[in-house]
């Protein structure tokens, strides 16, 4: 048995070992205790070019909406109490961000739609935006004592907002590590619920290590160990885990990553070009950091 196989056998999917998770600010992660719903406002921007299409057989020109770039927003923790890290967004701030995106004519799309350049769901005049969530913090998806979704967790805020604004679309991808979202008794239920609701699940490695500091074997373990956990939780649906985001945005062992995943998301960069552009690189997709407010694009 190889060293990686021994490590995989001994590594638990729901381990409470504090050494498992190397995320910065882990000790500052908090669940929101105030589940009262609040309605707020918000912000966002994007660039689209509308070009007329070729005339059909009737001689009427069809309008096609072409996007030069797509904002891919990156979120981490969600807490009502502002912590000392830059990686936090409060529920109120998140509602405000969604409202401003909506006001500016944005529409939520999935990672698959973005990567396949499939905007068939996009209503005329709308502009796509992709939401991404890293580190699987507990406040991204929290269950109340009655097993309902907390309205103040990230998923709860999105569901409430999309219920009020059905023309906003639905989508987003959660890049998870081992023991995602806290509440280990609900780990399998939460992962499957995300897929049921129309979200996607991506890999963020087993324990959030810096891939530019790992050996080839350590990098393979970080991928295979989380794969094993997700296969156990998702069964046949594990095939839907196709995308990866580097912890800390630090690239390394790219041969391991690029051979396993269909696309790789970076940390911070310019707006991503659409997937049909010659300069688009599916193994180095830039994202925009939010941290409580939407930057100007």
N, C-alpha and C positions, 0 to 999 in steps of 0.2 A: 504493500500500500504506500503511495507517495505521500510526501509531507503535506501536500495540499489536501489530499483525500483524508488524511488523519485530522487536519484542522477542520475540514468541512464536517466530518462526523462528530467532532466534539463541540462545534460552534452551534449554539442554540438560536432559533429564530426569534424567540421572545425572551432573550437573556436580559436580566436586570443588572448585569455586570457594568459598573460605571466606566470601565475601561473600553467597553465596546464602541461607544459613540464618541468620536473626536470632534464633533461640531463645536465651534466657538459659541460661547454663551449658552451651553446646554443647561447649566444650572439656573439660568435666568428664565427658562421656559415656564410659562404659567398658563393655566386654563382660566378662561373667563368665568367668573362666578355670577356675573350679572347677565342673565339671559333675556332681559327685557328688550323688545324690538324697538329700534330707533330708525327713523327715516332721515336721510341726509342728502347732501349734494356732492358734486365731484369734478374730475378734469382729465383731458386727453387730446392728442392731436395725431394726424397721419396724412400721408400724401397719396392721392390717387389720380390717375389720368383716365378720362373717359374718352374713348375713341369710337367713331362710327364703324360698324362692321360693313361687310359687303352686302349689296342688295340681294334679297332672295328672289325666287322665281316671279314673285308678284311685282318686283321692282321697288319694294319698300326696304330701305336701309335698316338693318338691325343694329341696335346699340350694344356694344360690348364694353364691359368695365374692366380696364386693365390697371393692375397695381404694380408700381415700380418697387415697392417695399412694403413690408408688413411689420408692425410693432409686435414684438414678443416680450411680454412683461414678466419679470421674475419676482416672486414673493417668497418669503421665508416664514417667520413666526407671526402670530396674530395674538396680541394681548392688549387689553384695555389699559393696563398700566405700562407706561412707556419705560422700556428698559434702557440699559446703557449701551446697547449695541445698535448698529445702523440697520439691522436686519429685521426690524419689527414694523408691523402695520396694525393699527387698532381696528376693531370692527367698524367704528364710525368712519375712519379714514378709508377703509376698503369700500364701504357703501358709497362714499363720496367719489372715489375713483370710478366705480362702475357707473354712477350717475353721469359723470362727465363724459365717459366713453360713449354712453348711450346718447347724450345730448349732441355729441359731435358726429353721430351717425355710424358708430362702430357696431360690429356684429361678431359674437363669439364663434370661433371656428376651432376645430380639433387640430392636433399635430398631424394626423394623417391627411386631413384636407389640405393643410398648408404644404406638406411635403409632396403630395400628389398633384398640387396645383388645381385642386378640385373645389371650386367655389360655386357649385351648382345650388347649394342652399342659400347663398348670399342674395338677399333681396336687392332689387335694382336701387342704386343710390347708396347702398350701405358699403362700409369699408371693413375688412377683416381685422381682427386682433386675436392673438393667442395668449392665454394666461398660463403661466407655468409656476409650479410650487415645489420648492426644494426642501429636503431634510425631513419630511413627514412629521413635523411638530404636532403635538397633541391638539393644539388649538386650530389646526387645519381641518380636522374632522373629529368632533366631540359628540358623544351620546349623553343625553340627560339620564337621570335615574329611571325614567319611564321608557328608555331606549329610543326616544325621539332624538332628532338631530338638533343640537343647540343652534339657535338662530344667530348666535354671536361667533360661531366658528366660521372658517372661510367657506366651507361647503354650504352651511346654513344661510350665510349672507347671499351667496350666488343664487341658491334656490329661491329664496324670498324675492330677490330682485327680478329674476327671470319670470317668476309667477306674475309679478306686477307688470312686467314688460316682456310679453311673449315674443315680440319682434326683435329681441336682443340676441336671440340664438342661445346655444348652450355648448359648452366645451371647456377644455382645460386639461392639462396633464400634470400629474403628481409624480415627481421623481423621489422615490422612497428609499430608505435604508432599512436595515433589519429592525424588528419591533416597531413598526410604523404606527404613528398616531396615539401612542399610549393605550391605556385600557386594554391590556393584552387579551382579556377574555373575549374581546370583540374584534381581534385582528383580522380573522378570516372574513367575518361579516362586513367589516369596513372596506376591505379591499374589493370584495365582490360588489358591494353597494356602489362604489365609485364607477365601476363598469356598467352597472345597471342604470345609473343616472346619466350615462353618456360621457363621463370623463374617461381619461386614459391614465395608465400607470406606466411610468418609466423607471429605469434603474439609476440609482445614485450611489451604488456600491453597497457592500455589506455594512461597513462601519465608518464611512466617511473619511477615509485616509487620503493623503496627498499622493496622487498617482505619479507625480514627478519624483517622489522619494521611494517608490516601491520597486522591488525586484520584479522580474517577469513572473515568477511563481507567486509572489504576494499579490500582484495585480490579478492574476488568474483566479486566485482564491476569493478576492473581493467580489468578483463577478459571479463565480460559480456558487459561492455560499449564499448570496442573495437570490440567485436563480432557484436554488433548492428550496428556500423559504417560500418564494412566490409560487413555485410549482405546487407545493404542499397546500397553499391557501387557495389557489385559483384553479387547480386541475387543468382541464383542457384549455381554459381561458388564458393560461400562461403564454400562449402563442401571441397574445395581444401586447406583450411587453417587448417592444421593438426598439425603444429609443433610450439614450443614455445622456446624463449630464455629469460633467466632471465635478467632484467635490472641490470647493474653493475656486473652481474655474481653472485649476492647475492641470494642464495637459501632460500626459506621460503614458508610456506603454501603449501607444496608439495602435500598434498591431493587434494587441489583445482586444481593445475596444472596437476597432473598426471591423474586425472579423466576426464579432458577435452581434452588433447592432446595425440597424438600417440608417440611423442618423444620430448625430452627437450634437448636443447643445453646449455652447460655451457660457461663460459668466457674463461679462460686460463687453459691449461692443456697439457698433452703429446699428441702425435699423437693418434687418435682414432683407436682402433682395428676395423676390419671389422665386420659387423653385425652377421656373422655366428660364431664368436668366443664365447666360453662359458663365458668369462669375460666381454663381451660387455654389457653395460647397456644403453638402449635406453632412459632412463630418466636422464642420466648424461653424455652427449656426450661432450668430450673436444674439444676445438678449439685452434688455434694458432693465436696470435695477430700479425698484420703486421706493421701498422704505418709507411708506406712509404718505407719499404724494406722487402724482404722475409727472414725470419730467416732460419738458417740451421737446417735441420731435422736430 
